[in-house]
Amino acid sequence: MSRIMAESPASSPWTRCYIGLGSNLENPVTQVATALLELQRLDNCRHLIHSSLYRSDPVGPPGQPDYINAVASLETSLSPLELLDALQALEQQHQRVRVQHWGPRTLDLDLLLYGDQLISNERLTVPHPYLHERNFVLYPLAEINPDLTIAQQKSLAECIKQCEKGTLERI
């Protein structure tokens, strides 16, 4: 685990963002590890840090393999939708196919938080709508920034108290 960088001043063009990563197809550990390297090389992004990798039970249709998950933090000068486009381009490089809602995937990159912004439009909702109830997001997020407050509303510690760790395990 890397140390968290201080939040950027309000006047800075850089915004601290958190991204959830997940994979359960085609060597998930390699998929997530490669995506972390690719995030580090995104244009207009800097100071990437990330959690350990975690194994989690699948959410969604039964019969899926377990997931490998992580959370990354970076600063970006991209707008939220520009960052979403960059994340979706990385998913496409990993041959992500959107066939079934919450189905198996080679790579899933979710924009969890974009600074303290609340965003709700047809393409993007931030904070991520399921962030508060996903152990595979909350526990890795706490690893890299345990004092985080989610969109100036709820502390990460409060969210974790309401979300059991279950079978989630660090690998």
N, C-alpha and C positions, 0 to 999 in steps of 0.2 A: 504494500500500500504506500502511496506517495502522500506527502503532506499537502493539505489544501492551501491554495494561494488565497490571499486576502481578496475580498470582494472589490471589484473595481469601483472607483469613485463615480458618482452619479453623472458627472460631466464627461466621463470616458466613453468612447465609441464602442468599447468592449462590454459584452454582457455575459455573465456566468450562466451556463446552461448545463443541464443534466440529461443524459441519454441512457435509456435502458437498452441492453443488448440481449438477444436470445436466439438460440438455434436448437433444433432437435433432428436435423437431417444432415447427411453427408459429412460426417466427422464434426460434430458440433463444437468440440473444443477448438479445433483448427479454425472453424468458421468465425467464432467469437474472437479468438486471438488475432486473426488476420484483420477483422473489422476494427479492432482497437488500433492496430498499426495504421490502417487506412484513415481512421478518424484523426490521428495525429498529423496526417499529411493534408488534411482538408485546407483549401484556400481560405483565408480570412478567419482562421481559427488558431488558437495557441493554448499553451499550458494544460495539455491533456493530462489528467490523472484518472486512475480507474481502480475499482475494487478488485478483489480476488474473483475467481470464477466460482460459481455455485451450481450445484445440481438441484433441479426442482422437478416436482411432479408436473405433468402437463395440465394445462387449463384448456377446456374445450372438449371436442369430441373424444370418446373413449378409444383406446387402442393405440395411442400415440407413444413414441419413445419419450423418455425423460428429456428435459431441457437443460442446456447449459446457459447460464445467465451471468451478467455483470452489469455494473453501472459505471459510466464515465462522466467526467466533468471537464468542460473546456470553456474557454472564453471565445466569443465570436463577435465579429463586426457585421455578420450577415443578419438580415431580418429573420424573423421566425419562419416565414414561408420559404425564404432562400435556404435556410438551414434544413427545413423539411425536404426541399427538393434535393439537396446534397445527400441527405440520409437515404432517401428513396433511390437515388442513383447508385449508392453503395449496395443497397439491397438487390438492385437489378444486376449489378456486377457479380453477385453471389447467386444468380439465377433464382431469385425469390419469385414464386408463383403464388398469386392470390386466388386460390380455388375455393377454399372453405374457411368461413369465419372461425378464427382461433384454431385453425387446422395446423398440421405440421409445416415447418418452413426451414429453409436453409439459413435464413438470417432475418431477424426482426429488429429494427432500430426504431425506438419510440422516443420522441422528444417529451421528456417528463416535465421539465421546468425550463423556463426561459426568463432568467432574472426573477423579478417579483411580478411579472406580467400575468394577467388573467386574459386568456385568448379563447374566443369561441366563434368559430366560423365553419363553413362547410368542409374545410380541409383539415382544420387543426383545433384541438381543444387542449389548453394548457392552464393549470396543471393537468397532466394526463388523467382522464376520468377514473381510472382504476388504480392509480398510484397508492391511495390510502389503504387498499385491501390486498395488495400483492406482496407476499413475504419475499418473493424473489426480486423485488425492487427495493423494498424498505430496508432490509438487512444489508445488502450491498451499499445502498445509499448511506446508511449510518456508518459504514466502515470508512467512507471517504469524507463525510461531513456530519458527525453526530449531533452538532448544534444547529443544524439546518431548520429554518422555519419555512413552511411551504406556503408560498404566495402571501406572506405576512398574515397567515391565518392560524395555522396549527403547527405545533412543533413536531419534528420527526419522532422524537421520543414518545409523544402522545399517540401518534399513529402506530408505532411499534407495540405499545401496550395493548392496543386493540386488534393486533394481527399476530396470531400464533406463528411461531417459527415452523412448526410441523416437521415434515421430513426434509426441509431445506438443509443442504449441507455444503460447506465450503470445500472446494477440492484443490 
